[in-house]
């Protein structure tokens, strides 16, 4: 454990010189009201302070679903569905950015993650998608542009396929549109060890693995920390990955007739699949968001919001 701690401290020290040259970001309470995201060189840890305002719970067949609603009270609404094992905190800096661009956004915690109730058993992607409709009904939202990241992309596609009358457009950032061989490969990978260890190595081992995969620049220290905390907060209810690997996303995609934008990151394991997905149909298009990892939309919330707001405003 001492060795692991030294490794992490060394990694943090290597980024401190870069962080020291950047102006300090506003406190999270200020960011809640305006699009003032931290820079890529800012390693400040704000914790749940980033989620000020707009939160509530909607009753659904899967129990209470935690949501955050921000932005103008009229106009288009973007439904934001997070990756696994995260929560709506993934969109903490994106939501005020969308609001600043005139877009209302609704971010939800998938059942079993964040502050939503844990589901019974192991829901399918279609069941997760069906559970979104009661949230919209509760908030009296008739239509949305649905945007999802990784697992959220699977749920978004399923929702658009099953509720076409409620969807004006779709944004998929990292689409797990696996063919049979890719699905088998993903299923063969080991699930993270969620057993608690007396020395805390269950946290450090997961953190170090992500640190190596996501990149060591300062802002990603915060995203890696959130991912580590999120999977252990989910605990035994971390079942959405299994739903993704069993899901036939292509079947849902083939039923979508509204405009669909596929965003992707060059270093994301899904990049080749994203390119293939973006070329599936005439109403689909592909756009490369970054050359970085799967966390880049969190690192660059203003740019992501520019792209999504432009897409929404371009819909008929």
N, C-alpha and C positions, 0 to 999 in steps of 0.2 A: 504493500500500500504506500509506503514511503517513496519507493521508486516511482510509482504511478503519479503521486502528487508532485514530485520533482519534475516529471515530464510535462505535466500540465502547467506548472508554474513557469517552466522554461518557454513553453509555447505562448503563454500570456505575456511574458517579458519581451519576446521577440516582436510582438505587435505593439508594445507600449510606446515605442519611439514614434511610430506612425500616428497613433492615437493622440499623442501629445501635441502634434502640429495642427490638429483640427480644432476648430472652435467647439465648445461644449454644446450639445443639443439642448433644446428647451426641455423642461421637466415634462413627464408624461401627461400631467393635467393640462398643460398648454397645448400639447399635440392633440389632445382629444377634441379641440375646437377648431383646428386648422391643419392644413397639410404641411406640417413641418417635421418630416421624418428625420431620424438621425442619419448622418453620413455613413458611407461604407467603412470609414475608418474609426467609427465611434463604437467602443465596446461597453458603453454604459448598460448596466442591468437595471431595468425599470420594474421588472416583475409585473404583477397584476395591475399596477398603477396605470398601465397603458389602456385599460378598459374602463374609462370613465364615461358614464352616461349611456342611455339607450338600451339597457339590459332588461330582460324579462323572461317569463316562462310561458310556454304554450302547452295546453293539454293535448296529448295525442294517444293513439293506441299503444305506443311504446313507452308511455309515461310522459313526464315533463321534459320538454325540449327547451334548452336554454338558448336564447337568441339575443342579438344586439342589432337594433334598428337605428340607422343614422341618415341624415340628409334631408333634403326638401320634402315637404309633406305632399307635394304633387309631382307629377312627372314620372319618368321611367324608374323601375326598381330592378336592381341587380341582386339576385340571390347568390350568396357566396358559400360554397361547401368545401371544407378543409380536407387536407390530406390526413392519412392515418400515420401516427397515433396522435396527431395534434388536436386542436380545438379551434374555436373561432378566434382565439388570440392570434392565429396566423394572419388575420386581416385587420389587426389592431391599428396599424398605420395606413392601411389601404382605405379603410372606411372614411376617415376624415378627408383623404385625398379625393375620393369619389364625390363626397359631399361638396367639396370646393369646386368641382367641375359640374355641379348641378345634378348629380346622380344620387338617388336614394339607394341605400344598400341594406340588405338583411343578411347577416351572418348567423349561422346556426351551429351548435355543437351536435354532431352526429351522436345518436343514442349510444351510450357507453363511453363517451369521451367528454372532456371538459366537465361542465356542470350539468349535462343532461343525464336523465336516468339511464341505468344500464338496461339493455334489452333482455328479454327472456330467450334463452337458447342462442342459436347462431343465425341471425337474420341473413337473408340473401340481399344482393344489391337491389333487386326489385322491391323487396319489403322496406329497405331503407328509403327508397325513392317514394313509395306510396305514403310513407310517414311524413313526407314533406308537405303534402297537400293540406293536412289539418293545421299546420303552422300558418300557412298562407291564409286559410279560412279564418283562423282566430284573429289574425291581424287585418282582415278584410283587404287582402291584396289579391287582385284578380289575375294579373299577368306579370311575368318576370322575364328578364334575360337571366338564364341560369349559368353560373360560372363555377367550375370545380377544378380542384388540383389533385392529381393522382387518384386516390380513392374517391375524393370528391368529384372527379371527372367521370368516374364510372356511375356514381349516383346521379350526377347531372344529366348524363346521356340517357339513363334509364327513366328519369323523370320527364325529360323532353319527349321520349318515345311513348310513354304511358299517359301523359297529360298534354298532348299537343296544343289543345285549346288554351293552355295557360302559359305558353312559352313563345316569346317573340324572337329569341336568338339564343345561341349556346356558345360558351367559351370553355374550352378544355385545355388546361395547362398541364401537360404530361398525361397522355391518355393510355391507360392500361388495356389497350386493344390487342390482347394476346391471341396469337394463333395457338393451335394445340401444342406444338413443340415448345413455344415460349411459355405457355401456361405450365407445362410439366416441369420445365426448368425452374420456374419460380417456386413451384410447390416443393421442389426438392431441397430448397435452401432452408437452413435451420431457423426456427423462430428465436428471437432474442430470449436469453435466460432471464426470467423475471423473478427468480428466487432471491429473497433478501439475504444479504451476507453481513455478518457482524462487523466487518471492516469497511463496509460501504462500497466494496469493489463492484457490486452489481450496477451502481451508478457510474463509477469511473470507467469500467470496461465498455459500457455502451457509449459513453461520452467520447472516449478515445477513438473508438471505431468510427463515429460520425465525424470527428475532427479530421481524421485522415481522408474521409470521403468527400467532405463538403468544402474544404479549403480553409486556410488558416488566417485569412485577413480578419481584422477586428470585429466587424459587424456580425460575422458568422459565429462568433463565440456566443452571442445571444441566441441565435437560431438553434444552435446545437444544444444549448442549455434547455431551451423550451422543449425540444424534441425528447431529450432525456427525461425531463420531468413529466412530460405528457404520457409517455408509455408506461411509467410506473404508477402514475395516477390512475390510468385506465385499468391496470392490473389484469385480473381474470376476464374482464369485459373487453379486452383487446381482441376482438374477433373479426373486425372489418377486413383485415388483410385476407383472411380465408375466403370471405365473400367475393373479394376482387378476383382471386385466383380461380374461383369456380364460375365466374361470370362470363357469359358470351356477350361481350360489349359490341361486337360487330352486328349482332342481331338488333340491338337498340339503335346503333348508328344508322343502319339501313332504313329505319323507320322515321328518321328526322328529316323534315322538309324545310325547316327554317334555316337562315344563314348560320353557319357554324365556323368558328375560328379556333384553330389549334395553335397554341403557343408552346414553345419548347426551349430547353436549354441544352447546349451542345454536350455538356458533360453529364447530363442526366441519362441513366440507363434506358429510359424510354424514348430517347431522341429518334432513333431509326423508326420505331413504331409510330411516333408522332408524324414523321414525314409521310409515312405510308398512309396514315389515317387522313391527313390533310388532303391527300390526292384521291380519296375514295369516291367523292361525288362532286358534281358541279357546284353545289351550294356550300361546299367545304373549302376552306383555304388554310394554308400553313404559314406561320410566321415565327422565325427564330427570335426568341426573346433575349438570349444571352449565350455566351460561350461557357458559362459557369455551371454550377451545380443546381440541384432541384430546389434549393432555398432562395434562389435569386429574386423571385417575386417579393419575398419578405424583405430582402436586403434593399431592393429598389422599388418601393411602393408607389412613388410618384410616377415613375415611368410606366409601370404596369397599369396604373390608374388612367394615364393618358391614353394608352392603347385601348383599354376596355371602354372608357367613356366615349372615345371616338367610334368604336364599334357599335355601341348602344345608340348613339345619336344618328348613326347612319342607317339604322333599321327603319323600315316602313311602318 
